[in-house]
């Protein structure tokens, strides 16, 4: 788990982030953008889409893990790609519908995903992640979730 500090967006912190990214360089860039955005966080990184449902369900080696506040999901993953992960999550009606998902992709034409799968796809970001993109996405999520049972409070 990785953690950093500061609460510029007044989110109850630290923000628990699940990063699903197989490329170490992209993971480092995402982490650097989070640091630059001054967001306090703790991050778990999964390198394959096959690990997402067990992690979120706290099965096997993931027993005792906390439920993330947000998931960053790369679409291009080995074994099970991001589209298959979204399909798996959508196949669990109501269970993951309040988990904000930020799609990470190299494809600028994935905006249609925001309205797909019946999940809360908060944003899609073309790689590399930047502090500006992350701040905007998290601020938008905070506005949507303020007052909810989740940790997105003013």
C-alpha positions as CSV (number, residue, x, y, z in Angstrom):
1,X,0.0,0.0,0.0
2,X,1.3,3.5,-0.9
3,X,0.2,6.7,0.9
4,X,0.6,10.4,0.7
5,X,-0.8,13.5,2.4
6,X,-2.9,16.7,2.0
7,X,-6.5,17.4,1.7
8,X,-7.0,20.1,-1.0
9,X,-10.4,18.8,-2.0
10,X,-11.8,18.4,1.6
11,X,-12.5,14.7,1.0
12,X,-12.5,12.5,4.1
13,X,-9.0,11.1,3.9
14,X,-7.0,9.1,3.2
15,X,-8.7,8.2,-0.1
16,X,-8.6,4.5,-0.6
17,X,-7.7,3.9,-4.3
18,X,-7.7,0.7,-6.2
19,X,-5.4,1.1,-9.3
20,X,-5.8,-1.7,-11.9
21,X,-2.8,-1.1,-14.1
22,X,-0.4,-3.7,-15.5
23,X,2.3,-1.2,-16.8
24,X,4.7,-0.1,-14.0
25,X,5.5,3.2,-15.8
26,X,1.8,4.1,-16.1
27,X,1.3,3.2,-12.4
28,X,4.2,5.5,-11.5
29,X,2.8,8.4,-13.6
30,X,-0.6,8.0,-11.9
31,X,1.0,8.0,-8.5
32,X,3.1,11.1,-9.4
33,X,-0.1,12.9,-10.6
34,X,-1.8,12.0,-7.3
35,X,1.1,13.5,-5.4
36,X,1.2,16.6,-7.5
37,X,-2.6,17.0,-7.0
38,X,-2.0,17.0,-3.2
39,X,-4.4,14.2,-2.6
40,X,-3.9,12.1,0.5
41,X,-4.4,8.5,-0.5
42,X,-3.6,4.9,0.1
43,X,-3.3,2.7,-3.0
44,X,-3.6,-0.9,-3.8
45,X,-2.4,-1.9,-7.3
46,X,-3.6,-4.9,-9.2
47,X,-1.8,-5.9,-12.4
48,X,-4.5,-8.0,-13.9
49,X,-8.3,-7.7,-14.4
50,X,-8.7,-11.3,-13.0
51,X,-7.9,-9.9,-9.6
52,X,-10.5,-7.2,-9.4
53,X,-13.6,-9.1,-8.4
54,X,-11.8,-11.2,-5.7
55,X,-10.3,-7.9,-4.3
56,X,-13.6,-6.1,-4.2
57,X,-15.3,-9.2,-2.7
58,X,-12.4,-9.7,-0.2
59,X,-11.8,-13.3,-1.2
60,X,-8.7,-15.4,-0.7
61,X,-5.6,-13.3,-0.2
62,X,-7.7,-10.1,-0.2
63,X,-9.6,-11.0,3.0
64,X,-9.4,-8.0,5.3
65,X,-8.8,-5.4,2.6
66,X,-10.9,-2.3,2.8
67,X,-13.4,-1.4,0.1
68,X,-11.9,1.3,-2.1
69,X,-13.4,4.7,-2.4
70,X,-12.5,4.8,-6.1
71,X,-11.1,2.6,-8.7
72,X,-8.8,3.6,-11.6
73,X,-9.2,1.0,-14.3
74,X,-6.9,0.5,-17.3
75,X,-8.7,-0.9,-20.3
76,X,-5.7,-2.8,-21.7
77,X,-4.9,-5.5,-19.2
78,X,-3.5,-9.0,-19.6
79,X,-5.8,-12.1,-19.2
80,X,-8.9,-10.1,-18.5
81,X,-9.2,-6.6,-19.9
82,X,-11.0,-3.6,-18.5
83,X,-14.1,-4.2,-20.6
84,X,-14.4,-7.6,-19.1
85,X,-13.9,-6.2,-15.6
86,X,-16.7,-3.7,-16.2
87,X,-18.9,-6.5,-17.5
88,X,-18.1,-8.6,-14.3
89,X,-19.0,-5.7,-12.1
90,X,-22.2,-5.0,-14.0
91,X,-23.1,-8.6,-13.5
92,X,-23.4,-8.0,-9.7
93,X,-26.5,-5.8,-9.7
94,X,-26.4,-3.1,-7.0
95,X,-23.2,-4.4,-5.5
96,X,-20.7,-2.1,-7.1
97,X,-22.9,0.6,-8.6
98,X,-21.8,3.2,-6.0
99,X,-18.0,2.6,-6.6
100,X,-16.7,5.5,-8.7
101,X,-14.6,4.2,-11.6
102,X,-12.1,6.3,-13.6
103,X,-11.2,4.6,-16.8
104,X,-7.6,5.0,-17.8
105,X,-7.0,4.6,-21.5
106,X,-4.8,5.6,-24.4
107,X,-7.9,6.0,-26.6
108,X,-9.5,9.4,-26.8
109,X,-12.7,7.9,-28.2
110,X,-13.9,6.1,-25.0
111,X,-16.3,8.8,-23.7
112,X,-19.2,6.5,-24.5
113,X,-18.1,4.4,-21.5
114,X,-19.4,6.9,-19.1
115,X,-22.9,5.8,-19.9
116,X,-22.2,2.1,-20.3
117,X,-22.5,-0.9,-18.0
118,X,-25.0,0.6,-15.5
119,X,-22.0,1.4,-13.3
120,X,-20.8,4.8,-11.9
121,X,-18.1,5.5,-14.5
122,X,-17.1,8.9,-13.1
123,X,-14.6,9.9,-15.8
124,X,-12.3,8.5,-18.4
125,X,-8.8,9.8,-18.7
126,X,-6.4,9.5,-21.5
127,X,-2.9,8.5,-20.4
128,X,-0.8,9.8,-18.9
129,X,-2.7,11.0,-15.9
130,X,-2.0,14.5,-14.8
131,X,-2.6,16.3,-11.6
132,X,-5.1,18.6,-13.3
133,X,-7.1,15.7,-14.7
134,X,-7.1,13.9,-11.4
135,X,-8.2,17.0,-9.4
136,X,-11.1,17.6,-11.8
137,X,-12.2,14.0,-11.7
138,X,-12.1,13.7,-7.9
139,X,-13.8,17.1,-7.5
140,X,-16.6,15.9,-9.8
141,X,-16.9,12.6,-7.8
142,X,-16.9,14.5,-4.5
143,X,-19.8,16.6,-5.7
144,X,-21.8,13.5,-6.7
145,X,-21.1,11.7,-3.5
146,X,-21.4,14.5,-0.9
147,X,-23.9,13.5,1.7
148,X,-23.7,9.8,0.9
149,X,-22.6,7.0,3.2
150,X,-19.3,6.9,1.5
151,X,-16.3,9.0,2.5
152,X,-16.9,11.8,0.0
153,X,-17.9,14.5,2.4
154,X,-17.2,18.3,2.6
